[in-house]
Amino acid sequence: MTAIFPTPEWLEKLGEKLNADEQYARIAKNWEGDMLVVIEPGGPLKEQLLYYLDLWHGKCRKTVILKDLSEVKPAFVLKATYDNIARIMKGELDPMQAMLTRKLQVQGSMAYMMRNVPTVLDFVRCCRDVTTNILS
Amino acid sequence: MQPILKVNLTTRETSPFTVPAEWERDYLGGASLAARLLYTSLTRDLDPFSPQSPLLFLTGPLTGSAGPAVGRFVVCGKSPATGLWAESNCGGFWGPELRFCGYDGVWITGRAEGPVYLSITENRLEVRDAAHLWGLDTYEIQSKIKDELGQPRAHVMGIGPAGENGVLFANILCDHGRAAGRTGLGAVMGFKNLKAVAVQGRGKIPLFESEKYNMLRSAANHALKTDNLSRVLHELGTASGTDYFEYLGSMPKKYYHAGVFENAGKVSGATMAETILAGTSACHACVIACGRVVRLPEGTPETSEVSKDFGSLGSLGERRKGPEYETLVGFGPNLLNDDLAAITRLGELCDRYGMDVISASNTIGLAFHLFEQGIISDKDTGGLALRWGDTGTVEQLIHLTARREGIGACLAEGSRCFGARFGAEDEAVQVNGLEVPYHDPRGVSGMALVYATSPRGACHNQSDYFFVDMGQADAELGLEFYERQGGAEKAANVARHQDWRTLCNSLVMCMLANVPAETVVGLINSACGLDWSVSDMLRAGERGWNLKRAINNRMGLTRANDKLPKALLEPYAEGGAAGYVPPLEEMLAAYYSARGWDPVTGRPSKEKLLDLGLDDVANDLWKL
């Protein structure tokens, strides 16, 4: 049975997926930077959800659900409503489209992000691969 | 709307021109209004290099209002390079300053007996002698004219030696290297012996509901400043997309003939930010500030002897304009050059001479390509061996082109003529005489239609659809997101995006500003006293697009002109765009259908023109 998004099990499975996926390991081999995904309430999500991932050289060193934004100072913060995150997860919204149409806000070094767009896109692929069971 | 200042350089007569209210409403300003105003005078027989040829500099209803990225103006006329509609818009501060003088445009006709420049203030217009400025570069004239007028805060827009010498891709430049680059109107200015126009004013910009407008524009600027795209452009400049474009295969290399360039990463916007970037620059009231300011590193090779003869390229440690995307690719991967410092110098050289960097680098790229193919040799080039990546030779070709010396006389005619001169017109990567910019339709197929149908030849500023192919498909505008290497299914989407950008070009609003359509409507309505919807806005864009098409039809453009050069219809063997070519004919058929254009003649149908309120144009094209 696959994990349901968004649940703690899903985040754990994502960490396992990132550490096992050969394609991600290859594409993200130079990536250095932890990431906080801020999911704003909407649809079935009643409260803000904070997913933290420590990504390093094609591996995921840590995943954790945080309670407060101030707990970490990550290299990157991705912020969107649950509806838009769910659409990205389902493949209905392209991540680049989300960035370019103000549906996904990005904080952090844009130079680094632009150099590593393939890594970002493959990270999203891995997120989608973990499950098709997305709460709506 | 404020009056347009008409100036006849032959007679030196000047007069204010009031735009009819219905044209102001239907076209707003900028390029669309220019098309309406110039419609009757742009004929097939009109020689761009004649006193009758008009040059119309126009602002938009938001120019100078400190709205989101709206400090621009446009110059329009008939292009000496294409023989078709010419328009080229420009940032900086000149457009706002003209409006502060109480004019929304300057309409030039005639030809001065000798070199002159105009000085415009709120109270005075002077036609001043410019014989002593002839031959000076586009930066030198700015400082000299300001000194001469005793107006250090004036803004000066003018031409360099390339415009004086009739280079068909001569541009018009102002401020910190901001250029009306394309379609060669700098050469028309040169023919008219008009070296420059200086403006300085203190007037207020007329706004219908100024309080409401100012609230809206303040909110719009705040939102724009935090937008993802704005932040990328601020941090990395317009070259920010280089790495991603290379990944997609949409960044041309080796004159559109190589799918990969292993050193592409050395010349990206990110690399610039990490190495030579020393600051940023902005156009009037722009919160993005995409302009690059760089310092060349110690150890950079000095410019060549021939370069030292020309103006002042400054010392290595001096802060100078850094390359934007088109310059970076044109003098970089397009010529297999990975030297950022050299790209910076070559771009500055073009700016100083007053030459469009896209057309200059593209035409030089063609020369390199033909040399490699054995179609031309060192006998044709005056002894120069054209080897990919040799920036010293590129620099010499720039000098020769601007001066029309040796092989440069032929390069100065643009790539179509250069190719034809050596029996290889098909090798030139141009459409209707305008060189193709650096967004390869094999990687982002919407650009195939954009290039083939643009009213000024191959152009990315009539529609930057590559952004839509990457994901900037704004639902507010009714835009869909299609596969980037798709086909005919995206034709109507391309047409809609062209309408949107035509509206932006009438405002005149920078296309890099990712402003929501509803916000733009609010700004227009409060500034102009209108009650438009997004749909009304797109319809105004569609009207402008069809009017420009009709102007070109009257000047001889037909269905046969809607085409792409051979190179863009051959697949790459490797890279992000490998194996794909856009199905142009299928795309065009769908596009004509979406546009309501006649597939035989290539004209907008009578019904379409009447529907858009272009009755007189319908009568001209279809003899009602």
Interface residues (C-beta under 8 A of the other chain):
Chain A: D94 P95 M96 Q97 A98 M99 L100 T101 R102 L104 Q105 V106 S109 M110 A111 Y112 M113 M114 R115 V117 P118
Chain B: T226 D227 N228 L229 R231 V232 E235 L236 S240 G241 D243 Y244 Y247 G265 S268 G269 A270 A273 E274 F467 M470 G471 Q472 A473 D474 A475 F481 N514 P516
